[in-house]
Amino acid sequence: MITGVLFDMDGLLVDSEPLWQRAEIEVFASVGVELTREACLETRGRRVDEVVRHWFERSPWTGRSVAAVRDAIVTRVVDLVRTEGTIKDGVVHALDFFAARGLPLGIASSSDYAVIEAVLDRLELRSCFAIVHSGEEEAHGKPHPDVYRGAARKLDRAPESCLALEDSPSGVASAKAAGMRCIAVVDASGVDPAEREVEANRLAGADLVLRSLGEIDAVVWQRVSNRR
């Protein structure tokens, strides 16, 4: 029985992946690391400090610390979210669907609390969630299960009784490793239409893969509820 629902945030609630890509490309360029949009997709869904370490290990730079680069990316993303962040299709529908069933809702995000707070303010969604949990509090970000386990503890639910909603392979892996059922939504923002099937295939570890949160209905709910 599903007794709680945990939402990822970036790319699922807010159309932030293009904003993260812009921030990463700009900040990494300042230390001589030239990234493309495709390169940014390699680390999608991972905690920002892990993203920075990933690229530092491949293209070490000097003159600016790893921590400073990390903070610069977060600051830039917060600024972009506050001015340009937009809600994803189907979010209000999904929130209403689960709230109508009396289920407590939470956010389980790899992003810093500063980014989460900016998103909740920008989209005016703060009142929709009983708890918010950031990977900042955990030793490991997604795809490790820590973020989802921590969110379940805050929600006062066993991980096995939670449903996770995700949009990235690392997030799906995190939710499943925590023992949760998982619905994945293909986030096609910044993805060429020809690549969307590839994106869907990358999410195959989820219990169900949808094109939008707006597709959640009684049939989807029954299918995922019956999964073990």
TORMAR-820603 format. One record per residue (C-alpha): chain; x, y, z. Coordinates in steps of 0.25 Angstrom, whole numbers. Example, Ala and Ser with C-alpha at 12.3 -4.5 7.8 and 13.67 -1.06 7.14 Angstrom:
KOLNU, cadena, xx, yy, zz
KOLNU, A, 49, -18, 31
KOLNU, A, 55, -4, 29
***
This chain:
KOLNU, cadena, xx, yy, zz
KOLNU, A, 0, 0, 0
KOLNU, A, 5, 14, -4
KOLNU, A, 4, 23, 8
KOLNU, A, 13, 35, 3
KOLNU, A, 18, 41, -9
KOLNU, A, 32, 48, -12
KOLNU, A, 35, 57, -23
KOLNU, A, 48, 60, -30
KOLNU, A, 49, 75, -33
KOLNU, A, 58, 78, -44
KOLNU, A, 52, 75, -58
KOLNU, A, 40, 69, -51
KOLNU, A, 33, 81, -44
KOLNU, A, 41, 92, -50
KOLNU, A, 47, 93, -64
KOLNU, A, 61, 95, -59
KOLNU, A, 69, 86, -67
KOLNU, A, 72, 97, -77
KOLNU, A, 75, 106, -66
KOLNU, A, 85, 97, -60
KOLNU, A, 92, 94, -73
KOLNU, A, 93, 109, -75
KOLNU, A, 99, 111, -61
KOLNU, A, 109, 100, -63
KOLNU, A, 113, 104, -77
KOLNU, A, 116, 118, -72
KOLNU, A, 123, 115, -59
KOLNU, A, 131, 104, -65
KOLNU, A, 136, 112, -76
KOLNU, A, 141, 122, -66
KOLNU, A, 151, 112, -62
KOLNU, A, 154, 107, -76
KOLNU, A, 145, 95, -77
KOLNU, A, 137, 96, -89
KOLNU, A, 124, 88, -87
KOLNU, A, 113, 85, -97
KOLNU, A, 98, 82, -94
KOLNU, A, 100, 68, -97
KOLNU, A, 112, 67, -87
KOLNU, A, 103, 73, -76
KOLNU, A, 93, 62, -79
KOLNU, A, 104, 52, -74
KOLNU, A, 102, 57, -60
KOLNU, A, 87, 60, -60
KOLNU, A, 80, 58, -46
KOLNU, A, 93, 57, -38
KOLNU, A, 97, 66, -27
KOLNU, A, 105, 79, -31
KOLNU, A, 117, 76, -23
KOLNU, A, 118, 62, -30
KOLNU, A, 116, 69, -44
KOLNU, A, 128, 79, -41
KOLNU, A, 137, 67, -36
KOLNU, A, 133, 59, -48
KOLNU, A, 138, 70, -58
KOLNU, A, 150, 74, -49
KOLNU, A, 155, 59, -50
KOLNU, A, 154, 60, -65
KOLNU, A, 159, 74, -67
KOLNU, A, 166, 79, -55
KOLNU, A, 167, 94, -54
KOLNU, A, 175, 104, -45
KOLNU, A, 172, 118, -39
KOLNU, A, 158, 115, -34
KOLNU, A, 155, 104, -24
KOLNU, A, 145, 93, -26
KOLNU, A, 136, 98, -15
KOLNU, A, 136, 112, -21
KOLNU, A, 132, 107, -35
KOLNU, A, 121, 99, -28
KOLNU, A, 116, 111, -20
KOLNU, A, 116, 119, -33
KOLNU, A, 107, 109, -40
KOLNU, A, 97, 109, -29
KOLNU, A, 96, 124, -28
KOLNU, A, 94, 125, -43
KOLNU, A, 83, 115, -43
KOLNU, A, 76, 121, -32
KOLNU, A, 77, 135, -40
KOLNU, A, 71, 128, -52
KOLNU, A, 60, 120, -45
KOLNU, A, 55, 133, -38
KOLNU, A, 54, 140, -52
KOLNU, A, 52, 129, -62
KOLNU, A, 47, 117, -55
KOLNU, A, 34, 111, -60
KOLNU, A, 25, 100, -55
KOLNU, A, 25, 87, -63
KOLNU, A, 13, 81, -70
KOLNU, A, 3, 73, -61
KOLNU, A, 9, 77, -48
KOLNU, A, -3, 83, -42
KOLNU, A, -11, 72, -47
KOLNU, A, -2, 62, -40
KOLNU, A, -2, 69, -27
KOLNU, A, -17, 70, -27
KOLNU, A, -18, 55, -31
KOLNU, A, -10, 51, -19
KOLNU, A, -15, 61, -9
KOLNU, A, -29, 56, -12
KOLNU, A, -25, 43, -7
KOLNU, A, -20, 48, 6
KOLNU, A, -6, 45, 3
KOLNU, A, 5, 53, 10
KOLNU, A, 14, 59, -1
KOLNU, A, 29, 62, 0
KOLNU, A, 41, 67, -9
KOLNU, A, 54, 58, -9
KOLNU, A, 64, 66, -17
KOLNU, A, 79, 66, -20
KOLNU, A, 79, 81, -21
KOLNU, A, 83, 90, -10
KOLNU, A, 72, 96, -1
KOLNU, A, 75, 110, -7
KOLNU, A, 70, 104, -20
KOLNU, A, 58, 97, -14
KOLNU, A, 54, 110, -7
KOLNU, A, 55, 118, -20
KOLNU, A, 47, 108, -27
KOLNU, A, 36, 107, -17
KOLNU, A, 35, 122, -16
KOLNU, A, 35, 124, -31
KOLNU, A, 24, 113, -34
KOLNU, A, 16, 116, -21
KOLNU, A, 16, 102, -17
KOLNU, A, 21, 103, -3
KOLNU, A, 8, 99, 3
KOLNU, A, 7, 86, -5
KOLNU, A, 18, 79, 2
KOLNU, A, 18, 73, 16
KOLNU, A, 33, 72, 16
KOLNU, A, 45, 76, 8
KOLNU, A, 58, 68, 7
KOLNU, A, 71, 72, 0
KOLNU, A, 84, 64, -3
KOLNU, A, 91, 74, 5
KOLNU, A, 88, 66, 17
KOLNU, A, 93, 53, 12
KOLNU, A, 107, 47, 10
KOLNU, A, 103, 42, -4
KOLNU, A, 94, 48, -14
KOLNU, A, 86, 41, -25
KOLNU, A, 87, 30, -30
KOLNU, A, 90, 25, -16
KOLNU, A, 77, 23, -8
KOLNU, A, 81, 33, 3
KOLNU, A, 73, 45, -2
KOLNU, A, 60, 36, -3
KOLNU, A, 62, 29, 10
KOLNU, A, 64, 42, 17
KOLNU, A, 52, 48, 11
KOLNU, A, 43, 36, 15
KOLNU, A, 48, 38, 30
KOLNU, A, 44, 52, 30
KOLNU, A, 30, 48, 24
KOLNU, A, 29, 37, 35
KOLNU, A, 27, 27, 25
KOLNU, A, 34, 14, 22
KOLNU, A, 42, 15, 8
KOLNU, A, 35, 2, 3
KOLNU, A, 21, 9, 5
KOLNU, A, 26, 22, -3
KOLNU, A, 24, 25, -18
KOLNU, A, 35, 33, -24
KOLNU, A, 33, 42, -36
KOLNU, A, 46, 44, -44
KOLNU, A, 51, 49, -58
KOLNU, A, 66, 45, -58
KOLNU, A, 72, 31, -58
KOLNU, A, 80, 34, -46
KOLNU, A, 68, 38, -38
KOLNU, A, 60, 25, -43
KOLNU, A, 72, 17, -38
KOLNU, A, 72, 24, -24
KOLNU, A, 57, 22, -22
KOLNU, A, 58, 7, -26
KOLNU, A, 70, 5, -17
KOLNU, A, 62, 11, -6
KOLNU, A, 52, 1, -8
KOLNU, A, 41, 10, -14
KOLNU, A, 32, 9, -25
KOLNU, A, 35, 19, -36
KOLNU, A, 28, 26, -47
KOLNU, A, 38, 33, -57
KOLNU, A, 34, 45, -66
KOLNU, A, 42, 47, -79
KOLNU, A, 47, 61, -77
KOLNU, A, 49, 65, -92
KOLNU, A, 54, 80, -89
KOLNU, A, 66, 83, -97
KOLNU, A, 65, 69, -103
KOLNU, A, 64, 68, -118
KOLNU, A, 51, 60, -122
KOLNU, A, 59, 49, -129
KOLNU, A, 66, 47, -115
KOLNU, A, 53, 46, -107
KOLNU, A, 52, 31, -109
KOLNU, A, 66, 29, -104
KOLNU, A, 62, 37, -92
KOLNU, A, 50, 28, -89
KOLNU, A, 59, 16, -90
KOLNU, A, 69, 22, -80
KOLNU, A, 57, 22, -70
KOLNU, A, 54, 7, -72
KOLNU, A, 57, 4, -58
KOLNU, A, 45, 11, -53
KOLNU, A, 32, 3, -50
KOLNU, A, 25, 12, -60
KOLNU, A, 29, 23, -70
KOLNU, A, 20, 34, -74
KOLNU, A, 21, 46, -84
KOLNU, A, 15, 56, -74
KOLNU, A, 11, 57, -59
KOLNU, A, -3, 60, -66
KOLNU, A, -4, 45, -70
KOLNU, A, -6, 41, -56
KOLNU, A, -20, 36, -54
KOLNU, A, -27, 24, -47
KOLNU, A, -22, 14, -56
KOLNU, A, -7, 18, -54
KOLNU, A, -10, 19, -39
KOLNU, A, -15, 5, -39
KOLNU, A, -4, -1, -48
KOLNU, A, 7, 5, -39
KOLNU, A, 0, 2, -26
KOLNU, A, -1, -13, -30
KOLNU, A, 14, -14, -33
KOLNU, A, 23, -20, -22
***
